[in-house]
Amino acid sequence: MSHFIKEVIPLSDYVKKLSDTELANIVSDYYAAYRWELTDAHKTLYNSVRKEWVARHDKKPMPKLMTNFDMILQKTDNFLPTYDL
């Protein structure tokens, strides 16, 4: 079964290899999840990502990305037909 594992690296090294977009995506997914869905692994990954963001950008806020669910149900309702009653 060990032939399925390609490489084992520390989480901090893995997070350093991610792009800024990937970091923001991880944080957006963390905020989009329900509290009871989050595990200790989610929280550890989130904390590592936040530390890496601060190391790269200091006090710059992390951009908020829309999750897939938000893309489907947009707040603006641009494409819904309107009816005058």
N, C-alpha and C positions, 0 to 999 in steps of 0.2 A: 504494500500500500504506500510505501514511502516514495515510489516513483511518481505519484501525483503531486507531491510537494516540490515546487521548483526552487523556491528560495525562502528562507525564514529570516526576516529582518526585524529590528525593533520598530515599534510604532512611530517613534519620533523620526527615524530615518525614512520611513514610508511617507510620512506627511510632508517632509522636506522635498520629496520628489513631485508632489502634486502642484498643479498650476493654480493660480488665484481663482479661476472659475470653478475648478474642482473643489477647492476649499469652501467657497461660497455655497456651492451646491450641497455639500455635506451639512453645513449649518442650516440651510433652508429646509432640508429634509428632516433635520432634528427638530426644528420649530414646528414643522407641519405634522409631526407624529403626535399621537395622543400620549398623554403622560404614562398610561399603563402599558403602552407598547414599548417604551424605552427600557433597555436593559443596561447593566453596568458597562457592557461593551460600547453601547451607543454613547454613554456619558463620557467614557474614557476617550473615545475617538473625538467627540466634540471638544473636550478640554484640550486635547493635543492640537487640534486644528486652530482653536482660538489662540493658543500660545504661539503657534507658527505664524499666524496672521500678525500678531503684535510684533514678533521678531522681524518680520518683513516690512511692515508698514507703520509701526509705532502706534500712533493714536488715530490713524485713519479708520473711519467706520467701514465695516464689511458691507458690501452691496447686498441687497435683498433680491433674491431670484424668485420668480414665480414657480411654484410647484406645478406638476402636470394637472392636478385638480383645479388649481386657480386658472390655468390656461383654458380649461374647458368651460368653467363657469366664471366668465369675466365679470368684473364689477360694473362695467359700463353698459352692458347689453347693447352693443353696437349693431348686432346682426339680428336682433329680435324684431319682428314686425310690430308696429304700433297700431292700435285700433281706437278710433274715437267713438265713445259711447254716448 
